[in-house]
Amino acid sequence: MKAITLRNVPQAVARKIEERSRELGLSLNKTVIRLLEERLLPTGGSPLGSRRYHDLDELAGAWSDEEAAAFDRAVAEQRTVDDEIWR
């Protein structure tokens, strides 16, 4: 693999890369590679032309522990079996 050094990265771009890195839980290096792949190889580099979609990436892992617990409490009743119906 080729090593590339970037200089004079604008602050706004660097901030966005750092944000995305935290969101994805990846190193800055892996995040930059992923961003470049997504932009330059939209088919994922596959000879079959299959495309990688990231439509729900913004939602994955977006809830705090408290929000997830509140959701679980809200749907708990729906996860139980109603004995009256299943007789």
N, CA, C and O atoms as a GROMACS GRO file, in nm:
protein
  348
    1MET      N    1   0.084  -0.118   0.000
    1MET     CA    2   0.000   0.000   0.000
    1MET      C    3   0.088   0.124   0.000
    1MET      O    4   0.201   0.123   0.049
    2LYS      N    5   0.035   0.227  -0.054
    2LYS     CA    6   0.105   0.354  -0.067
    2LYS      C    7   0.077   0.441   0.054
    2LYS      O    8  -0.037   0.451   0.099
    3ALA      N    9   0.181   0.503   0.108
    3ALA     CA   10   0.165   0.598   0.217
    3ALA      C   11   0.157   0.738   0.158
    3ALA      O   12   0.238   0.774   0.072
    4ILE      N   13   0.060   0.816   0.203
    4ILE     CA   14   0.040   0.952   0.153
    4ILE      C   15   0.036   1.046   0.273
    4ILE      O   16  -0.032   1.018   0.372
    5THR      N   17   0.107   1.157   0.263
    5THR     CA   18   0.105   1.257   0.368
    5THR      C   19   0.026   1.378   0.319
    5THR      O   20   0.050   1.427   0.208
    6LEU      N   21  -0.067   1.424   0.398
    6LEU     CA   22  -0.146   1.542   0.364
    6LEU      C   23  -0.097   1.659   0.447
    6LEU      O   24  -0.079   1.647   0.569
    7ARG      N   25  -0.076   1.772   0.382
    7ARG     CA   26  -0.036   1.893   0.453
    7ARG      C   27  -0.140   2.001   0.430
    7ARG      O   28  -0.212   1.999   0.330
    8ASN      N   29  -0.147   2.095   0.522
    8ASN     CA   30  -0.234   2.212   0.509
    8ASN      C   31  -0.381   2.175   0.494
    8ASN      O   32  -0.454   2.235   0.415
    9VAL      N   33  -0.423   2.075   0.570
    9VAL     CA   34  -0.565   2.037   0.568
    9VAL      C   35  -0.643   2.149   0.636
    9VAL      O   36  -0.611   2.186   0.749
   10PRO      N   37  -0.743   2.205   0.568
   10PRO     CA   38  -0.822   2.313   0.629
   10PRO      C   39  -0.885   2.268   0.762
   10PRO      O   40  -0.926   2.153   0.776
   11GLN      N   41  -0.892   2.360   0.857
   11GLN     CA   42  -0.945   2.329   0.990
   11GLN      C   43  -1.084   2.268   0.983
   11GLN      O   44  -1.113   2.172   1.054
   12ALA      N   45  -1.170   2.323   0.899
   12ALA     CA   46  -1.308   2.272   0.889
   12ALA      C   47  -1.309   2.127   0.841
   12ALA      O   48  -1.388   2.046   0.888
   13VAL      N   49  -1.220   2.095   0.748
   13VAL     CA   50  -1.212   1.958   0.696
   13VAL      C   51  -1.157   1.866   0.804
   13VAL      O   52  -1.208   1.756   0.824
   14ALA      N   53  -1.054   1.910   0.874
   14ALA     CA   54  -0.994   1.830   0.981
   14ALA      C   55  -1.098   1.802   1.090
   14ALA      O   56  -1.103   1.690   1.141
   15ARG      N   57  -1.179   1.901   1.125
   15ARG     CA   58  -1.284   1.881   1.226
   15ARG      C   59  -1.384   1.777   1.182
   15ARG      O   60  -1.425   1.691   1.260
   16LYS      N   61  -1.426   1.785   1.055
   16LYS     CA   62  -1.523   1.688   1.003
   16LYS      C   63  -1.466   1.547   1.003
   16LYS      O   64  -1.536   1.451   1.036
   17ILE      N   65  -1.339   1.534   0.967
   17ILE     CA   66  -1.274   1.402   0.969
   17ILE      C   67  -1.270   1.349   1.112
   17ILE      O   68  -1.298   1.232   1.136
   18GLU      N   69  -1.235   1.434   1.207
   18GLU     CA   70  -1.228   1.392   1.348
   18GLU      C   71  -1.366   1.353   1.399
   18GLU      O   72  -1.379   1.254   1.472
   19GLU      N   73  -1.470   1.429   1.362
   19GLU     CA   74  -1.607   1.396   1.402
   19GLU      C   75  -1.647   1.259   1.347
   19GLU      O   76  -1.699   1.174   1.420
   20ARG      N   77  -1.622   1.238   1.217
   20ARG     CA   78  -1.659   1.112   1.154
   20ARG      C   79  -1.581   0.997   1.218
   20ARG      O   80  -1.636   0.888   1.236
   21SER      N   81  -1.455   1.021   1.251
   21SER     CA   82  -1.372   0.920   1.315
   21SER      C   83  -1.433   0.876   1.448
   21SER      O   84  -1.440   0.757   1.478
   22ARG      N   85  -1.478   0.974   1.527
   22ARG     CA   86  -1.541   0.942   1.656
   22ARG      C   87  -1.672   0.868   1.634
   22ARG      O   88  -1.701   0.770   1.704
   23GLU      N   89  -1.753   0.913   1.537
   23GLU     CA   90  -1.882   0.848   1.509
   23GLU      C   91  -1.863   0.701   1.470
   23GLU      O   92  -1.938   0.614   1.514
   24LEU      N   93  -1.763   0.676   1.387
   24LEU     CA   94  -1.741   0.541   1.336
   24LEU      C   95  -1.656   0.456   1.430
   24LEU      O   96  -1.652   0.334   1.417
   25GLY      N   97  -1.590   0.520   1.525
   25GLY     CA   98  -1.503   0.447   1.615
   25GLY      C   99  -1.378   0.396   1.544
   25GLY      O  100  -1.326   0.290   1.577
   26LEU      N  101  -1.332   0.473   1.447
   26LEU     CA  102  -1.214   0.435   1.369
   26LEU      C  103  -1.101   0.535   1.392
   26LEU      O  104  -1.124   0.646   1.440
   27SER      N  105  -0.981   0.495   1.357
   27SER     CA  106  -0.868   0.587   1.362
   27SER      C  107  -0.886   0.694   1.254
   27SER      O  108  -0.965   0.676   1.161
   28LEU      N  109  -0.813   0.804   1.268
   28LEU     CA  110  -0.820   0.908   1.166
   28LEU      C  111  -0.776   0.852   1.031
   28LEU      O  112  -0.838   0.882   0.928
   29ASN      N  113  -0.670   0.772   1.030
   29ASN     CA  114  -0.619   0.715   0.906
   29ASN      C  115  -0.726   0.630   0.837
   29ASN      O  116  -0.750   0.646   0.717
   30LYS      N  117  -0.790   0.540   0.912
   30LYS     CA  118  -0.893   0.453   0.853
   30LYS      C  119  -1.012   0.534   0.807
   30LYS      O  120  -1.075   0.501   0.706
   31THR      N  121  -1.045   0.640   0.881
   31THR     CA  122  -1.158   0.725   0.843
   31THR      C  123  -1.130   0.795   0.711
   31THR      O  124  -1.217   0.799   0.624
   32VAL      N  125  -1.011   0.850   0.695
   32VAL     CA  126  -0.976   0.919   0.570
   32VAL      C  127  -0.977   0.820   0.454
   32VAL      O  128  -1.027   0.853   0.346
   33ILE      N  129  -0.924   0.701   0.475
   33ILE     CA  130  -0.926   0.600   0.369
   33ILE      C  131  -1.069   0.566   0.332
   33ILE      O  132  -1.102   0.555   0.213
   34ARG      N  133  -1.156   0.547   0.432
   34ARG     CA  134  -1.296   0.515   0.404
   34ARG      C  135  -1.364   0.628   0.326
   34ARG      O  136  -1.437   0.602   0.230
   35LEU      N  137  -1.340   0.752   0.367
   35LEU     CA  138  -1.400   0.866   0.297
   35LEU      C  139  -1.352   0.872   0.152
   35LEU      O  140  -1.431   0.899   0.061
   36LEU      N  141  -1.224   0.848   0.131
   36LEU     CA  142  -1.172   0.849  -0.006
   36LEU      C  143  -1.231   0.736  -0.088
   36LEU      O  144  -1.268   0.755  -0.204
   37GLU      N  145  -1.242   0.617  -0.029
   37GLU     CA  146  -1.301   0.503  -0.100
   37GLU      C  147  -1.446   0.532  -0.138
   37GLU      O  148  -1.488   0.505  -0.250
   38GLU      N  149  -1.522   0.588  -0.044
   38GLU     CA  150  -1.663   0.616  -0.070
   38GLU      C  151  -1.679   0.716  -0.184
   38GLU      O  152  -1.771   0.705  -0.265
   39ARG      N  153  -1.588   0.812  -0.190
   39ARG     CA  154  -1.598   0.916  -0.293
   39ARG      C  155  -1.539   0.870  -0.427
   39ARG      O  156  -1.597   0.897  -0.532
   40LEU      N  157  -1.426   0.803  -0.422
   40LEU     CA  158  -1.355   0.769  -0.544
   40LEU      C  159  -1.392   0.632  -0.601
   40LEU      O  160  -1.378   0.609  -0.721
   41LEU      N  161  -1.439   0.542  -0.515
   41LEU     CA  162  -1.478   0.408  -0.558
   41LEU      C  163  -1.622   0.380  -0.514
   41LEU      O  164  -1.645   0.294  -0.429
   42PRO      N  165  -1.719   0.454  -0.570
   42PRO     CA  166  -1.857   0.440  -0.523
   42PRO      C  167  -1.914   0.300  -0.539
   42PRO      O  168  -2.014   0.266  -0.476
   43THR      N  169  -1.852   0.217  -0.621
   43THR     CA  170  -1.900   0.080  -0.638
   43THR      C  171  -1.829  -0.013  -0.542
   43THR      O  172  -1.847  -0.134  -0.550
   44GLY      N  173  -1.749   0.042  -0.452
   44GLY     CA  174  -1.676  -0.040  -0.357
   44GLY      C  175  -1.557  -0.109  -0.421
   44GLY      O  176  -1.496  -0.198  -0.361
   45GLY      N  177  -1.522  -0.069  -0.544
   45GLY     CA  178  -1.408  -0.128  -0.613
   45GLY      C  179  -1.436  -0.269  -0.664
   45GLY      O  180  -1.345  -0.336  -0.714
   46SER      N  181  -1.560  -0.312  -0.652
   46SER     CA  182  -1.595  -0.448  -0.693
   46SER      C  183  -1.607  -0.456  -0.845
   46SER      O  184  -1.667  -0.367  -0.906
   47PRO      N  185  -1.552  -0.560  -0.906
   47PRO     CA  186  -1.568  -0.575  -1.051
   47PRO      C  187  -1.713  -0.597  -1.091
   47PRO      O  188  -1.750  -0.577  -1.207
   48LEU      N  189  -1.796  -0.639  -0.995
   48LEU     CA  190  -1.938  -0.661  -1.025
   48LEU      C  191  -2.018  -0.533  -1.018
   48LEU      O  192  -2.135  -0.530  -1.055
   49GLY      N  193  -1.956  -0.425  -0.969
   49GLY     CA  194  -2.024  -0.297  -0.962
   49GLY      C  195  -2.122  -0.286  -0.848
   49GLY      O  196  -2.208  -0.198  -0.851
   50SER      N  197  -2.113  -0.372  -0.746
   50SER     CA  198  -2.205  -0.360  -0.634
   50SER      C  199  -2.173  -0.234  -0.556
   50SER      O  200  -2.057  -0.200  -0.537
   51ARG      N  201  -2.275  -0.166  -0.513
   51ARG     CA  202  -2.257  -0.040  -0.442
   51ARG      C  203  -2.278  -0.058  -0.293
   51ARG      O  204  -2.371  -0.128  -0.252
   52ARG      N  205  -2.193   0.003  -0.211
   52ARG     CA  206  -2.209   0.000  -0.067
   52ARG      C  207  -2.294   0.119  -0.026
   52ARG      O  208  -2.261   0.233  -0.058
   53TYR      N  209  -2.401   0.093   0.042
   53TYR     CA  210  -2.489   0.200   0.086
   53TYR      C  211  -2.466   0.229   0.233
   53TYR      O  212  -2.435   0.140   0.312
   54HIS      N  213  -2.480   0.354   0.267
   54HIS     CA  214  -2.460   0.399   0.405
   54HIS      C  215  -2.576   0.489   0.447
   54HIS      O  216  -2.557   0.586   0.520
   55ASP      N  217  -2.696   0.455   0.400
   55ASP     CA  218  -2.812   0.539   0.425
   55ASP      C  219  -2.844   0.558   0.572
   55ASP      O  220  -2.892   0.665   0.611
   56LEU      N  221  -2.818   0.460   0.655
   56LEU     CA  222  -2.856   0.467   0.796
   56LEU      C  223  -2.738   0.490   0.890
   56LEU      O  224  -2.753   0.478   1.011
   57ASP      N  225  -2.622   0.522   0.835
   57ASP     CA  226  -2.503   0.540   0.917
   57ASP      C  227  -2.522   0.646   1.025
   57ASP      O  228  -2.471   0.631   1.136
   58GLU      N  229  -2.596   0.752   0.993
   58GLU     CA  230  -2.615   0.860   1.090
   58GLU      C  231  -2.697   0.813   1.211
   58GLU      O  232  -2.689   0.873   1.318
   59LEU      N  233  -2.777   0.707   1.193
   59LEU     CA  234  -2.861   0.658   1.302
   59LEU      C  235  -2.792   0.554   1.389
   59LEU      O  236  -2.819   0.545   1.508
   60ALA      N  237  -2.704   0.479   1.330
   60ALA     CA  238  -2.638   0.369   1.403
   60ALA      C  239  -2.556   0.423   1.519
   60ALA      O  240  -2.466   0.505   1.500
   61GLY      N  241  -2.589   0.376   1.637
   61GLY     CA  242  -2.515   0.418   1.756
   61GLY      C  243  -2.542   0.560   1.800
   61GLY      O  244  -2.467   0.615   1.879
   62ALA      N  245  -2.650   0.620   1.748
   62ALA     CA  246  -2.677   0.760   1.778
   62ALA      C  247  -2.746   0.780   1.913
   62ALA      O  248  -2.742   0.891   1.967
   63TRP      N  249  -2.810   0.676   1.968
   63TRP     CA  250  -2.881   0.692   2.094
   63TRP      C  251  -2.785   0.682   2.211
   63TRP      O  252  -2.688   0.605   2.209
   64SER      N  253  -2.814   0.762   2.312
   64SER     CA  254  -2.739   0.748   2.438
   64SER      C  255  -2.792   0.626   2.511
   64SER      O  256  -2.897   0.572   2.474
   65ASP      N  257  -2.722   0.583   2.615
   65ASP     CA  258  -2.770   0.469   2.695
   65ASP      C  259  -2.906   0.500   2.756
   65ASP      O  260  -2.992   0.412   2.765
   66GLU      N  261  -2.925   0.624   2.798
   66GLU     CA  262  -3.053   0.663   2.858
   66GLU      C  263  -3.166   0.657   2.756
   66GLU      O  264  -3.276   0.611   2.788
   67GLU      N  265  -3.140   0.704   2.633
   67GLU     CA  266  -3.242   0.700   2.529
   67GLU      C  267  -3.277   0.556   2.491
   67GLU      O  268  -3.394   0.523   2.469
   68ALA      N  269  -3.177   0.470   2.484
   68ALA     CA  270  -3.202   0.330   2.452
   68ALA      C  271  -3.284   0.263   2.561
   68ALA      O  272  -3.374   0.184   2.532
   69ALA      N  273  -3.253   0.294   2.686
   69ALA     CA  274  -3.329   0.237   2.798
   69ALA      C  275  -3.473   0.286   2.796
   69ALA      O  276  -3.565   0.209   2.823
   70ALA      N  277  -3.494   0.413   2.765
   70ALA     CA  278  -3.630   0.469   2.758
   70ALA      C  279  -3.709   0.401   2.646
   70ALA      O  280  -3.827   0.371   2.662
   71PHE      N  281  -3.644   0.376   2.533
   71PHE     CA  282  -3.710   0.306   2.423
   71PHE      C  283  -3.749   0.165   2.465
   71PHE      O  284  -3.861   0.120   2.440
   72ASP      N  285  -3.656   0.095   2.529
   72ASP     CA  286  -3.684  -0.042   2.574
   72ASP      C  287  -3.803  -0.044   2.670
   72ASP      O  288  -3.887  -0.134   2.663
   73ARG      N  289  -3.810   0.053   2.760
   73ARG     CA  290  -3.924   0.058   2.854
   73ARG      C  291  -4.054   0.085   2.778
   73ARG      O  292  -4.158   0.028   2.811
   74ALA      N  293  -4.048   0.171   2.676
   74ALA     CA  294  -4.167   0.206   2.601
   74ALA      C  295  -4.224   0.089   2.522
   74ALA      O  296  -4.346   0.080   2.504
   75VAL      N  297  -4.139  -0.002   2.475
   75VAL     CA  298  -4.187  -0.114   2.395
   75VAL      C  299  -4.194  -0.245   2.473
   75VAL      O  300  -4.226  -0.349   2.416
   76ALA      N  301  -4.164  -0.241   2.600
   76ALA     CA  302  -4.163  -0.364   2.682
   76ALA      C  303  -4.297  -0.436   2.677
   76ALA      O  304  -4.301  -0.558   2.667
   77GLU      N  305  -4.406  -0.363   2.684
   77GLU     CA  306  -4.539  -0.425   2.683
   77GLU      C  307  -4.564  -0.499   2.552
   77GLU      O  308  -4.630  -0.603   2.551
   78GLN      N  309  -4.512  -0.446   2.442
   78GLN     CA  310  -4.532  -0.510   2.312
   78GLN      C  311  -4.453  -0.640   2.300
   78GLN      O  312  -4.480  -0.722   2.212
   79ARG      N  313  -4.357  -0.659   2.386
   79ARG     CA  314  -4.273  -0.780   2.381
   79ARG      C  315  -4.326  -0.893   2.468
   79ARG      O  316  -4.264  -0.999   2.478
   80THR      N  317  -4.438  -0.872   2.531
   80THR     CA  318  -4.495  -0.976   2.617
   80THR      C  319  -4.607  -1.049   2.543
   80THR      O  320  -4.668  -0.994   2.450
   81VAL      N  321  -4.634  -1.170   2.584
   81VAL     CA  322  -4.742  -1.249   2.525
   81VAL      C  323  -4.869  -1.224   2.605
   81VAL      O  324  -4.870  -1.234   2.728
   82ASP      N  325  -4.976  -1.192   2.533
   82ASP     CA  326  -5.106  -1.170   2.597
   82ASP      C  327  -5.177  -1.304   2.607
   82ASP      O  328  -5.224  -1.359   2.506
   83ASP      N  329  -5.185  -1.358   2.729
   83ASP     CA  330  -5.244  -1.490   2.750
   83ASP      C  331  -5.391  -1.496   2.706
   83ASP      O  332  -5.438  -1.601   2.663
   84GLU      N  333  -5.462  -1.385   2.715
   84GLU     CA  334  -5.604  -1.382   2.674
   84GLU      C  335  -5.617  -1.413   2.525
   84GLU      O  336  -5.708  -1.485   2.483
   85ILE      N  337  -5.528  -1.360   2.446
   85ILE     CA  338  -5.536  -1.379   2.301
   85ILE      C  339  -5.492  -1.520   2.261
   85ILE      O  340  -5.546  -1.575   2.165
   86TRP      N  341  -5.396  -1.578   2.332
   86TRP     CA  342  -5.336  -1.705   2.293
   86TRP      C  343  -5.394  -1.826   2.365
   86TRP      O  344  -5.324  -1.926   2.381
   87ARG      N  345  -5.516  -1.820   2.406
   87ARG     CA  346  -5.583  -1.936   2.467
   87ARG      C  347  -5.644  -2.024   2.363
   87ARG      O  348  -5.704  -2.127   2.396
   0.00000   0.00000   0.00000
